[in-house]
Amino acid sequence: MKIIILGAGRVGTSLARSLAGEANDITVVDTNTDRLRDLQERLDIRTIEGQASYPDVLARAGADDADMVIAVTNSDEINMVACQVAYTLFHTPTKIARVRERNYLQYQEIFSQDSIPVDLCISPEQLVIDQVCRLIEFPGALQVLDFASGRVQLVVVRAYHGGPLVGHELRELRDHMPGIRTRVAAIFRQGMAIIPEGDTVIEADDEVFFIAARDDILSVLGELRRVDRPAKRVMLVGGGNIGLGLAKELEAQHKVKLIESDYGRCQLLSESLSRTLILNGNAADEELLIEENIEHIDVFCAITNNDEINILSSLLAKRMGARKVITLVNRTAYVDLVQNSEIDIAISPQLATIGSLLTHVRRGDVVMVHSLRRGAAEAIEAVAHGDEQSSSVVGRAIEDIHLPHGATIGAMVRGEEVIIAHHDTVIESDDHVILFLTDKRRIHEVERLFQVGVTFL
């Protein structure tokens, strides 16, 4: 696939790195020559220096025969204009734009072929807001991902000493929870992937990825770790777009405090929020945290645009008694450092954004992709089409499907029914199949499985 990425910032660079290893023809456009030089030295891609929305720059980038333009510069307006130019002059089939400003996003009718021809708008801020809200909804989870419009979820938890299933084989899961629809998709132990079998024993500190129907998530969480009480008190650090959006989502059912260092921004926040307590101050100020009873805070969430502030304030809050700490980390290099610290969960906007973008890059009918394990693993929702003659999966039991090493089918959604996968489960046409892939490099083998042969009419 020929793809033009407009913008060599963190998202554009991460996306180029992810796609370049998958036999795609990648061109990156940016005005910063140093960034482009660095990318070209590390990746087998083409780079073009210039303004992303200029017709002649898009022409030099090969827009006349590109399959997709992904506009992820720091300017919403440049991203939207670039998509307009790509559509009007070059008839580019797929146009994706990162749009941050909520004033644009609340009027979805402006994004259409008759107005601004953007096929997909991606808002990293909204993706982060949704992710944090899911983590607050399910205490104890490290990650919660939706499939099939939320009917199925993939949840990541760390197994704790004393958990009911720790020290037991996976086959006992069904005996512990009769009637609960769930399957363990993968286990990571000390960073290494373990393919789950019936006799696999869960150990303390294992990172367990399980798939379950949404209504059964809390029951499964209780089996794998101690049950955390629901979060009621939330403290947010940073009153930018993410902080404001999160406060709006949470304030109706939670007691929310928001710390913002800029006084003028605090005034704007107070006009937009009705039940959130706005605090003007420094989140790394111990006296402020003591005054605001940090030891009684259920979730402390640092979401400024400064990684250092987020990490330091989170470490301080955790040591002062906050029960759970969530930290926004933009620099990929920091994520591994944070994961091995006292911080409970690190969120990367880049990984969340890349998952949304990969949905439109994957071959076959792939409707959802989530990037996991810092991009090394993926969870995929693919639709099975065809019949026994034209498809490698339709009409076959899971045990008869030649899945690549490290791939696991966790569940199917058939109409409104959620079916947890077992070895003898047969896949039917139009099933939404949820797979977990521990090694992203095998993705093309999975894509081929879900592509329909030429005999299918």
N, C-alpha and C positions, 0 to 999 in steps of 0.2 A: 504494500500500500504506500502511495506517495503522499506524505504529510508535511505541511508547512506549519511550523510553530513560530508564532509571532511573540517575541519577548523571551529574553534569556535570563530572567530573574530566577527565583528559587523554584517556582512551579514549572516554568519552561525548561529549566535545566534538569530537574528531576524527571520530567516527562520525556525529554530527549534521551536521557540515560536509560529509562525504562523501555522505550520503543526501539532504540537503536539496536538492542540485542535480540530483536524479534524479526529480523530480515525485512525491516521497513526502510523505505527511502526517505530520510529525514533531512529537511532544510530548516535551519533556525535563523530568524531575522531579528536584529537588534541594532541599536545605535551605539552600543558600547563595544568598541573593538577589543578591549582586554578580555571581556567575558567571552566573546566569540572565539578569540584565539585559544583561550583556556579550554573551551568546549571541543574545538577541533583537534587539539592535542590529545584529548582523552577519549574521544568517541569517533567512530567512523561515520561522520555526518558532513553535510555541506552547510556553510554559513554565508549570510549576506548582510552587509552593513547598510543600514538605512532606516527610514521612518516606516513603520509597519503598515500604515494606511495609504502610502503613496502608490499609485498604480504602477509606476515604472519599477519600484522596488518589488512589488508582488510579481510583476512580469519576470524580473531577473531571478526571483525565487522559484519560478516554474509554475505559477498559478494556473497557466493555460491548460495543463494536464494533471493538476493535483487532484487527489481524491478527497482531501480534507484540509481545511484551514482551522487551526486552533489558536485563537487570539488571547494571549494571557499576559499582555503588557500591564504596567501599573495604572494605565488610564482606561476607564470604562469607555470614554468617547472614542479613543483610538481603536479599541477593540471592536466597537460597533461599526465604525466607519470602515474598518478593514473588511469586515464581513460583507458590508454593502458593496464595496468595490469588487471583492472576490465574486460576488453573485452577479453583479451588473456587467462587468467587463469580461470575466473569465468563466462564468457559469459553474463555479466550483460546487460539487454535489452536496458536501456537508460542511457546515460552518458553525464553529463553537466559539463562544466568547465568555470570558470571565467578566462578570458584572457585579460590582460590590455595592453600589449606591442603591439603598432601599427605595428611593424615589423612583428609580427605573423599574425595579423588580416588582413593585406592587401594581404595575400596569402591564401585565403580561401580553395584552393585545397589541402592544407596539412591536413585539417580536414575532413577525410573520413575514411570509414571502411578499405580502402586499405593502409592508411598511419597512421595518428593519429586518432583513432576512437572516435571522440567527436561528439555527435549528435547535441549539441547546444553550441555555444560559447557565453558567456555573457560578455560584457564590460561595467561596471558601468560608466566609463568615457564617453563612447559614448552615453549612455542613458541620462546622464546629459546634454551633448552637444545638443542632439536632443531636450530635454525638454526646454532648455533655448532659442534655436532658435525659437521654436513654440511660446514661451511667447513674444519674441520680434516681431514676425510676427503679433500677435494679441494683440495690446496694450489694457490694461484694464482687460485681462483675468488673473485669478489666476492659472489656470491649463488648458492645452489643451492636449487631448488624442485622438489618432488615432484608428479607427476601419475600417475593410474592406479595407485594403490597402490605408487608407487615405480618402476614399470616404465619410465616416461619422466621425464626431468628437464630443467628449463630452467636453464641455467647462464649466469651473467654473468661475463665476463672483460674485462680491459683489454688490448688488443693492444700489445705492447712492440716497441721497435726491435729488429730482428734476428729477430723471429718468422718462421717459415717462410712464412706466408701474407701477411704485411704487404707491401703494394705489389702484391699480386696480385688478380685478379678472383675473385669468389665461385664462378664456375663451375669454377674449378680445384680447389676443395675436394674434389670427387669423384675427381679424378685423383691428388691427394696421398694420399687415404685410400680406396682401393678396398675395398668391402665394409663400410665404416663408415656406420651409419645416423645421419645428422645433417642439420640445416637451420638456417641463420641466420634467426632470426625478426625481428630488428630490429638496427639500429646507431644509437647515439647519438654524435654528433660535436660537441664543444663545446656540449653540452646540447640540440642539435637532432636530431630523429628523422630517420633516413634509411630509406626503404623499400627493403629489399634486392632487387636484381635480379641477373641472372647477370653483368652487366658492372660491378657495383659493386666498387670497389677498397677493400680494407681499409687504413686508415692507422694509423700508430702513435698510441697514446693513444685510439683508438676504444673505446667501450664496446660490446662485442658480446654480444648475447643469442642463444644457440643452443640448439636443442632436440635431444636425442639419447636413444637407448636408454641405460639406466643403465650397461650393460656397456661402452659406447663413450665415456663421458664423458672418461676420462683420455687417450684417443687424440686426441680433438678439442682438449683443453686444450693438448696438446703442439704442435699445429699453430699455435695462435693466440698462444702466448707461450712463454717459456723454461720448461722443466720444473723445478718446485721439488721438492726432496727431501721425502719424507714427514716430517710433524711428529712428533717424539718427545718433546721437552721442552716442557711447557706450564706457564705461570705464571698463576694466577688471582688477581684482586684482589676481595675481598668474599666473606664467608662466609655470606651470606643464603641464601634458598631457591634462587636461581639458582646461586650458587657451590657449594653443597652438592650440588645435582642434577648439575651439570656434572662435579664431581670424581668422583662415583659412576660416571658414564657413562665417564669417561676413564681412571681410575686403573688399570684392568686392563691396558691396552695402551700407556699413556703414563707418562712420569715427570712427576708433577704436584706443583707447589708452590702453596700457597694462602696469601695474605697477608690477615690479618684484624686490625683494630685493637682489637677488644674481646676482652679476655682470657677472660672468661666464655664468650663464643661460641666461642673457640678450643678450650676444653675440651669443649664439646658436639660440635664438629666432629671432634675427635680420637676421640671415642667412636663416631661414625657412619662414619668413613672408615678403611680398613685400610692403604692403601698411599700415601696422600697426605701430603706433608710440610706440616704446619701451622706457619705463621710468624706470631707476634704482633708487629705493627709497622705502620709507615706506608709505603704503597706509593710515596710521593713522597720517601722517604728515600734519597738517593743511596748512602749507605754500605751500607744494607741490600741494595740492588739489586746493588752491586758484590760484596758478600759472597756473594750467591746466584748469581753468574755470569750476569748479565742478558745478556751478549753471546752466550751459548750457548743462549738461550731461542728456540725455534722459533715459539711463539705466546704472546703476552702478551695477556691478556683481562681488561679492567677492567669489572666487572659489579656495582658497588655501586649503591645507590639515590641517589647523589649525582653529578649530571652533571659538576660541576666537578672532583671528585676523579678521576672516570673519565678525563676529557679530559687533565688535567694529568699524571697518572701515566702515561698512554699516551704522551703526547708525550715525557716524560722517558725512558721505557723505549725508545722508538724511537731517540732520539738517543744512547742508551747502548749500542745494538747489537742489541736484540731484532729478530728477522727479520721477524715479522709482528705487527701490533697490531690487536686488535679491541676496540671501545669501545661500551658500552651508553649510548645517549643517549635520555633521556625527552622532553626538550623539542624539539619539532619545529623550532623556530627555530634550534637548534644544529646540526641535521643537515647543512645545507648548508655551514656554517662548517667543520665537522669534515671533510667530504668533500674540501675543498680544502686540507687540511693534510697533515702527515706521517703521520697516522693512516690505516691501510690500509682498514679497514672500520668503518662506524658501523651499529649495529643499533638499530632503533626498535621497542620492544615494541608501541607503538600501531599501527604499520603491519602488524605480524604478526597482531595481534588483529583488526584491521579486515578483513583478507583472509578470516579464518575466518568472521567474521560475514556478510560479503557473500555467501558461498556460500548462505546461507539467505534472502537478500533478493532475489537475482536471479530473474527470471522465466524460464520454460522449465526444462528439466532440467539445471541447472548443479550439478555435483558438487564443483567446486573453484575457488576464486578466490584469486589472489595479487595484492596491491597492490604496485606498483612505482613507482620514480622519485618517491618522496615522495607517492604517491597519484595521480599524473598518468596513469600507465599501469596496465594490468592484464593478467594472464595468466589464461586461463579454460579450464576443462575442461567441455565441454558434451556431452550425449548426444543423438545424432540419432535422431529417432523418425518414424514414418509411412512414406509411400511417395512416389512421384514426383508424385502428385496433391495430397497433403495437406501435403508438406514442401517448403521452399525449398532444402534441401540434399541430401536423400536421393535417390540415383540420378543425381546431377549431378557432373560433373568440377569440380575446384576452379576451373579457369579460367572456368567458366560460372556460378559463384556470385557474386552481386552483394554483395561484401563492402564495408563502409564504408571510406572512406579511412583508411589507417593500420592496418588489420586484416590479419593474416597467419595463415593456417592452417599450423601447423608439423608436426603429426603426428596420427595416429589410432592408437587401440588397438582392435583387432578380436579379441575373445576374449583369447588370450594373445599375439597377434602385434602387434608394433610396426611401424607403417607410416609412414615419413617421407613427408610430402606433396610431390607434384610437380604441375605444372599439369594433367596428365591423370589424376590419381588420382580415382577415383569414391568418394564417400561412401555407405556402406550403413547401413540402419537398425540401431540399437544400437551404432554406432561411438562411441567416446569421442574427441571432437575437441578438440585442444589449440590454442587461438588466442592470439595476442598482439595487444594493442590499444594503440597508442601514445597515443591520445587517449581517455581514459575517458569523455568526454562523448558518444561515439558508442556507448556500451554498449547503449542501447535498440534500436539498429538490429541489433546482434548478437543480442540476446535475441529479437527478432522472427523472425530467420532460423531459430531453433531451436524456435519454437513451432509446434505441429501445427495445421493448419487444421481447421475444423468437420466436414469430410467424412471425417476419419479415425475409424474405429470399431475 
